[in-house]
Amino acid sequence: MGQTTLQTDSDPQGHDGAAVQASPVTIDVNQFGAGGKPLHVKSESALQDAMRRLVRNKAAVVGGSIIIILYVVMILADVIAPYPYAKQTLVHQNSVPQWLLNVFPTMQPYAQVVNDYILGADYVGRDLFSRIVYGSRVSLIVAIIGPLISLIIGVTYGSISGFFGGKVDNIMMRIVDVLYAFPSILFIILLMAFFRSTFARPDPGTFTYYVSQLDNAMGGMLFIFIGIGMTAWMTMARLTRGQVLSVREKEFVEAARALGASNNRIMFRHILPNIVGPLVVSETLAIPGYISTEAFLSFIGLGVNPPTPSWGSMISEGAQMIRTYPNQAVFPALALAITMFAFNFLGDGLRDALDPRLRGTQ
């Protein structure tokens, strides 16, 4: 298959009777199929194919769009929020706008109408909308730090275990099994209780004092990151170990080893690039779990430090008066639910898009 040259001599003579030399016509037969129909062959990389299938997944596109909007809100919280999150106006406590009375008519005997607050005010007169906007920072930062810690610790641990195998793998995985035997949420609660009590009144100049100051500067999020990070990596370590055990026996790894490639080169140039897809998908699907863990810790009082807003702490405060002022619990819960649904939709879309069995399909 290549190029074919045809001689066209349908008009051997010109109109004046002079001989005309036939002109060659070159045809690339690779561009035509049966019956002379042109063939349009378009090649695309694995990443392009995955992106094409991801874009065609409407749920994933909706989830990704919501996540982008949420992060824009988080970054521009100072601009979007009409009031500071800690500003109290006691004369407006438990006030609601008029439209909320139409949605929740049960509040009419209790609430005072103040249209200055879009979603109403809480029990000390703080704007609910502003606190929900600022509360997005806690959940969305956890959605970044949680997977980051999990990937750093879990991938490193699992890669070492799976690559070297033998006794090293056996000892490392038994440690993970022991940690897995302890309930994760209970372990986090104990860790948070220990941190809160140990770093409550540290002596100035000590290590605990500086850690406590850093935690206060972060609004109480430092210990949340530590608590989540100490438990989130175990699942990632197991997954990474399984992927490494599978890929290290492939022919291209054996060829690299036969050519004298070092262990570092085999790991970073041949194994990790081929397992990064499942790891990213797994962490994306785990993000709602990190968000719910933070919300739960804030709900039971072991999360961020007041008055730093968190959707979990706002739900906890609103649940105490949900019969009289349901807006104080419903709207933070809606924000939390929408965020978790968005990450779930995006994770499902990434899982389908990066599935090698669907490569080249519609």
C-alpha positions as a Python dict, from the first residue, in 0.01 Angstrom:
ca = {
    (1, 'M'): (0, 0, 0),
    (2, 'G'): (149, 335, -103),
    (3, 'Q'): (113, 580, -386),
    (4, 'T'): (-12, 491, -737),
    (5, 'T'): (67, 700, -1043),
    (6, 'L'): (-191, 706, -1324),
    (7, 'Q'): (-145, 845, -1672),
    (8, 'T'): (-442, 1047, -1802),
    (9, 'D'): (-463, 1044, -2182),
    (10, 'S'): (-832, 1104, -2243),
    (11, 'D'): (-747, 1410, -2456),
    (12, 'P'): (-434, 1318, -2654),
    (13, 'Q'): (-464, 1621, -2878),
    (14, 'G'): (-546, 1983, -2810),
    (15, 'H'): (-818, 2178, -2986),
    (16, 'D'): (-568, 2294, -3252),
    (17, 'G'): (-468, 1939, -3332),
    (18, 'A'): (-135, 1957, -3147),
    (19, 'A'): (-34, 1665, -2936),
    (20, 'V'): (-69, 1715, -2564),
    (21, 'Q'): (153, 1521, -2324),
    (22, 'A'): (-39, 1314, -2068),
    (23, 'S'): (3, 1443, -1711),
    (24, 'P'): (63, 1195, -1427),
    (25, 'V'): (-182, 1195, -1135),
    (26, 'T'): (-57, 1062, -800),
    (27, 'I'): (-315, 903, -571),
    (28, 'D'): (-246, 796, -215),
    (29, 'V'): (-439, 470, -197),
    (30, 'N'): (-406, 466, 183),
    (31, 'Q'): (-662, 746, 196),
    (32, 'F'): (-932, 542, 25),
    (33, 'G'): (-1123, 232, 124),
    (34, 'A'): (-1361, -1, -54),
    (35, 'G'): (-1551, 166, -336),
    (36, 'G'): (-1315, 460, -338),
    (37, 'K'): (-1454, 602, -12),
    (38, 'P'): (-1196, 807, 182),
    (39, 'L'): (-1068, 671, 509),
    (40, 'H'): (-1030, 917, 797),
    (41, 'V'): (-787, 760, 1040),
    (42, 'K'): (-745, 968, 1357),
    (43, 'S'): (-513, 849, 1630),
    (44, 'E'): (-528, 980, 1987),
    (45, 'S'): (-331, 922, 2301),
    (46, 'A'): (-464, 742, 2606),
    (47, 'L'): (-499, 1077, 2786),
    (48, 'Q'): (-696, 1229, 2497),
    (49, 'D'): (-923, 925, 2485),
    (50, 'A'): (-980, 946, 2862),
    (51, 'M'): (-1059, 1318, 2844),
    (52, 'R'): (-1303, 1259, 2558),
    (53, 'R'): (-1493, 998, 2756),
    (54, 'L'): (-1481, 1213, 3071),
    (55, 'V'): (-1632, 1511, 2887),
    (56, 'R'): (-1909, 1290, 2750),
    (57, 'N'): (-2001, 1183, 3103),
    (58, 'K'): (-2262, 1445, 3194),
    (59, 'A'): (-2261, 1362, 3565),
    (60, 'A'): (-1883, 1400, 3582),
    (61, 'V'): (-1898, 1733, 3395),
    (62, 'V'): (-2165, 1861, 3633),
    (63, 'G'): (-1964, 1744, 3934),
    (64, 'G'): (-1644, 1901, 3804),
    (65, 'S'): (-1821, 2228, 3729),
    (66, 'I'): (-1964, 2242, 4081),
    (67, 'I'): (-1620, 2174, 4228),
    (68, 'I'): (-1465, 2454, 4023),
    (69, 'I'): (-1739, 2693, 4139),
    (70, 'L'): (-1684, 2588, 4501),
    (71, 'Y'): (-1311, 2653, 4482),
    (72, 'V'): (-1376, 2993, 4324),
    (73, 'V'): (-1611, 3069, 4615),
    (74, 'M'): (-1347, 2951, 4861),
    (75, 'I'): (-1078, 3175, 4710),
    (76, 'L'): (-1308, 3478, 4680),
    (77, 'A'): (-1483, 3428, 5014),
    (78, 'D'): (-1375, 3771, 5136),
    (79, 'V'): (-1540, 3927, 4830),
    (80, 'I'): (-1853, 3710, 4810),
    (81, 'A'): (-1948, 3703, 5179),
    (82, 'P'): (-2145, 4017, 5272),
    (83, 'Y'): (-2031, 4006, 5639),
    (84, 'P'): (-1730, 3878, 5835),
    (85, 'Y'): (-1797, 3525, 5957),
    (86, 'A'): (-1748, 3621, 6323),
    (87, 'K'): (-1949, 3945, 6323),
    (88, 'Q'): (-2231, 3928, 6580),
    (89, 'T'): (-2543, 4143, 6584),
    (90, 'L'): (-2732, 4027, 6891),
    (91, 'V'): (-3047, 4223, 6809),
    (92, 'H'): (-3076, 4016, 6489),
    (93, 'Q'): (-3031, 3675, 6647),
    (94, 'N'): (-3235, 3398, 6482),
    (95, 'S'): (-3370, 3645, 6225),
    (96, 'V'): (-3479, 3532, 5878),
    (97, 'P'): (-3571, 3704, 5549),
    (98, 'Q'): (-3931, 3711, 5437),
    (99, 'W'): (-3889, 3448, 5165),
    (100, 'L'): (-3775, 3191, 5421),
    (101, 'L'): (-4101, 3230, 5614),
    (102, 'N'): (-4282, 3124, 5298),
    (103, 'V'): (-4059, 2816, 5270),
    (104, 'F'): (-4067, 2731, 5642),
    (105, 'P'): (-4401, 2866, 5773),
    (106, 'T'): (-4341, 2697, 6109),
    (107, 'M'): (-4090, 2974, 6191),
    (108, 'Q'): (-4347, 3253, 6178),
    (109, 'P'): (-4436, 3248, 6552),
    (110, 'Y'): (-4068, 3264, 6655),
    (111, 'A'): (-3847, 3443, 6401),
    (112, 'Q'): (-3815, 3813, 6342),
    (113, 'V'): (-3802, 3927, 5980),
    (114, 'V'): (-3475, 4095, 5875),
    (115, 'N'): (-3413, 4098, 5502),
    (116, 'D'): (-3046, 4199, 5541),
    (117, 'Y'): (-2947, 3831, 5568),
    (118, 'I'): (-2998, 3611, 5261),
    (119, 'L'): (-3032, 3285, 5456),
    (120, 'G'): (-3098, 3432, 5798),
    (121, 'A'): (-2882, 3476, 6109),
    (122, 'D'): (-2781, 3225, 6377),
    (123, 'Y'): (-2838, 3233, 6752),
    (124, 'V'): (-2587, 3515, 6807),
    (125, 'G'): (-2675, 3718, 6499),
    (126, 'R'): (-2405, 3596, 6260),
    (127, 'D'): (-2491, 3584, 5889),
    (128, 'L'): (-2550, 3221, 5784),
    (129, 'F'): (-2465, 3279, 5419),
    (130, 'S'): (-2129, 3435, 5507),
    (131, 'R'): (-2045, 3151, 5743),
    (132, 'I'): (-2137, 2892, 5480),
    (133, 'V'): (-1913, 3067, 5226),
    (134, 'Y'): (-1620, 3078, 5469),
    (135, 'G'): (-1696, 2724, 5584),
    (136, 'S'): (-1623, 2600, 5232),
    (137, 'R'): (-1256, 2671, 5301),
    (138, 'V'): (-1236, 2403, 5568),
    (139, 'S'): (-1402, 2127, 5365),
    (140, 'L'): (-1227, 2209, 5038),
    (141, 'I'): (-883, 2240, 5198),
    (142, 'V'): (-940, 1899, 5360),
    (143, 'A'): (-1031, 1773, 5012),
    (144, 'I'): (-679, 1872, 4901),
    (145, 'I'): (-465, 1794, 5206),
    (146, 'G'): (-630, 1457, 5281),
    (147, 'P'): (-552, 1297, 4942),
    (148, 'L'): (-210, 1463, 4934),
    (149, 'I'): (-106, 1308, 5266),
    (150, 'S'): (-259, 975, 5166),
    (151, 'L'): (-71, 969, 4834),
    (152, 'I'): (263, 1071, 4981),
    (153, 'I'): (261, 819, 5267),
    (154, 'G'): (50, 545, 5109),
    (155, 'V'): (223, 534, 4770),
    (156, 'T'): (569, 541, 4927),
    (157, 'Y'): (485, 270, 5179),
    (158, 'G'): (298, 48, 4932),
    (159, 'S'): (562, 86, 4660),
    (160, 'I'): (843, -26, 4891),
    (161, 'S'): (637, -319, 5015),
    (162, 'G'): (528, -437, 4672),
    (163, 'F'): (858, -381, 4492),
    (164, 'F'): (1088, -563, 4732),
    (165, 'G'): (839, -831, 4839),
    (166, 'G'): (942, -1122, 5058),
    (167, 'K'): (1000, -1052, 5426),
    (168, 'V'): (989, -678, 5375),
    (169, 'D'): (643, -704, 5222),
    (170, 'N'): (524, -944, 5490),
    (171, 'I'): (636, -725, 5781),
    (172, 'M'): (507, -400, 5630),
    (173, 'M'): (167, -543, 5545),
    (174, 'R'): (125, -695, 5892),
    (175, 'I'): (173, -346, 6035),
    (176, 'V'): (-103, -220, 5807),
    (177, 'D'): (-327, -510, 5913),
    (178, 'V'): (-280, -421, 6280),
    (179, 'L'): (-369, -58, 6212),
    (180, 'Y'): (-667, -167, 6005),
    (181, 'A'): (-799, -373, 6296),
    (182, 'F'): (-862, -55, 6493),
    (183, 'P'): (-1172, 145, 6384),
    (184, 'S'): (-1050, 450, 6194),
    (185, 'I'): (-1308, 698, 6318),
    (186, 'L'): (-1253, 593, 6680),
    (187, 'F'): (-877, 622, 6631),
    (188, 'I'): (-920, 977, 6491),
    (189, 'I'): (-1147, 1074, 6783),
    (190, 'L'): (-887, 952, 7034),
    (191, 'L'): (-612, 1135, 6848),
    (192, 'M'): (-810, 1459, 6839),
    (193, 'A'): (-901, 1431, 7208),
    (194, 'F'): (-533, 1373, 7289),
    (195, 'F'): (-418, 1669, 7080),
    (196, 'R'): (-683, 1904, 7221),
    (197, 'S'): (-599, 1815, 7580),
    (198, 'T'): (-220, 1806, 7541),
    (199, 'F'): (-191, 2133, 7351),
    (200, 'A'): (-460, 2322, 7544),
    (201, 'R'): (-231, 2516, 7783),
    (202, 'P'): (131, 2460, 7678),
    (203, 'D'): (423, 2631, 7849),
    (204, 'P'): (561, 2924, 7644),
    (205, 'G'): (878, 2844, 7454),
    (206, 'T'): (820, 2467, 7437),
    (207, 'F'): (760, 2260, 7123),
    (208, 'T'): (397, 2204, 7218),
    (209, 'Y'): (352, 2579, 7251),
    (210, 'Y'): (467, 2648, 6895),
    (211, 'V'): (256, 2362, 6759),
    (212, 'S'): (-43, 2499, 6947),
    (213, 'Q'): (20, 2846, 6805),
    (214, 'L'): (38, 2704, 6454),
    (215, 'D'): (-287, 2516, 6507),
    (216, 'N'): (-457, 2832, 6635),
    (217, 'A'): (-330, 3026, 6334),
    (218, 'M'): (-487, 2762, 6108),
    (219, 'G'): (-817, 2778, 6296),
    (220, 'G'): (-773, 2433, 6449),
    (221, 'M'): (-719, 2256, 6116),
    (222, 'L'): (-364, 2133, 6182),
    (223, 'F'): (-471, 1852, 6412),
    (224, 'I'): (-751, 1757, 6172),
    (225, 'F'): (-493, 1713, 5896),
    (226, 'I'): (-275, 1505, 6126),
    (227, 'G'): (-566, 1289, 6239),
    (228, 'I'): (-690, 1223, 5887),
    (229, 'G'): (-338, 1173, 5751),
    (230, 'M'): (-251, 909, 6012),
    (231, 'T'): (-540, 687, 5900),
    (232, 'A'): (-606, 773, 5534),
    (233, 'W'): (-284, 625, 5393),
    (234, 'M'): (-352, 260, 5480),
    (235, 'T'): (-601, 196, 5201),
    (236, 'M'): (-373, 370, 4953),
    (237, 'A'): (-77, 159, 5070),
    (238, 'R'): (-268, -162, 5008),
    (239, 'L'): (-384, -49, 4666),
    (240, 'T'): (-36, 66, 4565),
    (241, 'R'): (119, -262, 4681),
    (242, 'G'): (-125, -463, 4472),
    (243, 'Q'): (-64, -250, 4164),
    (244, 'V'): (315, -272, 4202),
    (245, 'L'): (303, -650, 4248),
    (246, 'S'): (105, -676, 3925),
    (247, 'V'): (314, -440, 3713),
    (248, 'R'): (660, -548, 3829),
    (249, 'E'): (613, -888, 3656),
    (250, 'K'): (530, -734, 3318),
    (251, 'E'): (757, -788, 3021),
    (252, 'F'): (868, -426, 2989),
    (253, 'V'): (986, -424, 3351),
    (254, 'E'): (1179, -747, 3296),
    (255, 'A'): (1333, -596, 2982),
    (256, 'A'): (1440, -285, 3173),
    (257, 'R'): (1592, -500, 3446),
    (258, 'A'): (1776, -710, 3186),
    (259, 'L'): (1921, -392, 3035),
    (260, 'G'): (2069, -302, 3372),
    (261, 'A'): (1821, -36, 3486),
    (262, 'S'): (1847, 53, 3854),
    (263, 'N'): (1564, -5, 4101),
    (264, 'N'): (1495, 368, 4119),
    (265, 'R'): (1469, 396, 3741),
    (266, 'I'): (1240, 93, 3719),
    (267, 'M'): (1016, 230, 3992),
    (268, 'F'): (992, 592, 3877),
    (269, 'R'): (1012, 545, 3500),
    (270, 'H'): (830, 217, 3443),
    (271, 'I'): (610, 116, 3737),
    (272, 'L'): (468, 434, 3890),
    (273, 'P'): (358, 592, 3558),
    (274, 'N'): (158, 277, 3483),
    (275, 'I'): (-26, 267, 3816),
    (276, 'V'): (-98, 636, 3869),
    (277, 'G'): (-443, 613, 3705),
    (278, 'P'): (-605, 375, 3958),
    (279, 'L'): (-442, 563, 4246),
    (280, 'V'): (-581, 901, 4136),
    (281, 'V'): (-928, 752, 4084),
    (282, 'S'): (-918, 588, 4427),
    (283, 'E'): (-822, 913, 4601),
    (284, 'T'): (-1086, 1111, 4413),
    (285, 'L'): (-1351, 867, 4533),
    (286, 'A'): (-1209, 891, 4888),
    (287, 'I'): (-1239, 1272, 4907),
    (288, 'P'): (-1605, 1267, 5024),
    (289, 'G'): (-1491, 1044, 5310),
    (290, 'Y'): (-1232, 1300, 5420),
    (291, 'I'): (-1490, 1578, 5404),
    (292, 'S'): (-1743, 1378, 5605),
    (293, 'T'): (-1475, 1292, 5864),
    (294, 'E'): (-1394, 1659, 5915),
    (295, 'A'): (-1764, 1746, 5933),
    (296, 'F'): (-1820, 1471, 6191),
    (297, 'L'): (-1528, 1589, 6405),
    (298, 'S'): (-1658, 1946, 6394),
    (299, 'F'): (-2009, 1819, 6471),
    (300, 'I'): (-1895, 1654, 6795),
    (301, 'G'): (-1675, 1949, 6892),
    (302, 'L'): (-1332, 1808, 6799),
    (303, 'G'): (-1292, 1999, 6475),
    (304, 'V'): (-1201, 2359, 6402),
    (305, 'N'): (-1173, 2615, 6677),
    (306, 'P'): (-1463, 2861, 6718),
    (307, 'P'): (-1548, 3104, 6573),
    (308, 'T'): (-1392, 2952, 6259),
    (309, 'P'): (-1693, 2826, 6061),
    (310, 'S'): (-1723, 2467, 5950),
    (311, 'W'): (-2027, 2307, 5792),
    (312, 'G'): (-2013, 2031, 6051),
    (313, 'S'): (-2012, 2270, 6347),
    (314, 'M'): (-2287, 2478, 6186),
    (315, 'I'): (-2503, 2168, 6146),
    (316, 'S'): (-2437, 2081, 6510),
    (317, 'E'): (-2544, 2426, 6626),
    (318, 'G'): (-2848, 2429, 6399),
    (319, 'A'): (-2958, 2079, 6503),
    (320, 'Q'): (-3023, 2204, 6855),
    (321, 'M'): (-3301, 2431, 6727),
    (322, 'I'): (-3402, 2255, 6408),
    (323, 'R'): (-3772, 2252, 6501),
    (324, 'T'): (-3795, 2628, 6542),
    (325, 'Y'): (-3522, 2748, 6302),
    (326, 'P'): (-3460, 2468, 6047),
    (327, 'N'): (-3270, 2701, 5813),
    (328, 'Q'): (-2970, 2701, 6049),
    (329, 'A'): (-2915, 2328, 5991),
    (330, 'V'): (-3064, 2274, 5645),
    (331, 'F'): (-2847, 2513, 5445),
    (332, 'P'): (-2507, 2398, 5582),
    (333, 'A'): (-2622, 2039, 5530),
    (334, 'L'): (-2717, 2118, 5169),
    (335, 'A'): (-2375, 2274, 5107),
    (336, 'L'): (-2205, 1965, 5252),
    (337, 'A'): (-2425, 1725, 5052),
    (338, 'I'): (-2375, 1909, 4722),
    (339, 'T'): (-1999, 1910, 4770),
    (340, 'M'): (-1985, 1538, 4846),
    (341, 'F'): (-2212, 1454, 4552),
    (342, 'A'): (-1993, 1662, 4319),
    (343, 'F'): (-1677, 1475, 4420),
    (344, 'N'): (-1859, 1142, 4390),
    (345, 'F'): (-1978, 1223, 4038),
    (346, 'L'): (-1631, 1336, 3933),
    (347, 'G'): (-1471, 1027, 4086),
    (348, 'D'): (-1711, 793, 3906),
    (349, 'G'): (-1642, 976, 3580),
    (350, 'L'): (-1266, 950, 3625),
    (351, 'R'): (-1296, 580, 3704),
    (352, 'D'): (-1485, 517, 3379),
    (353, 'A'): (-1260, 745, 3175),
    (354, 'L'): (-935, 587, 3294),
    (355, 'D'): (-1058, 228, 3268),
    (356, 'P'): (-826, 63, 3010),
    (357, 'R'): (-1100, -181, 2914),
    (358, 'L'): (-1297, 111, 2769),
    (359, 'R'): (-1004, 238, 2561),
    (360, 'G'): (-1124, 347, 2218),
    (361, 'T'): (-1494, 299, 2291),
    (362, 'Q'): (-1766, 560, 2273),
}
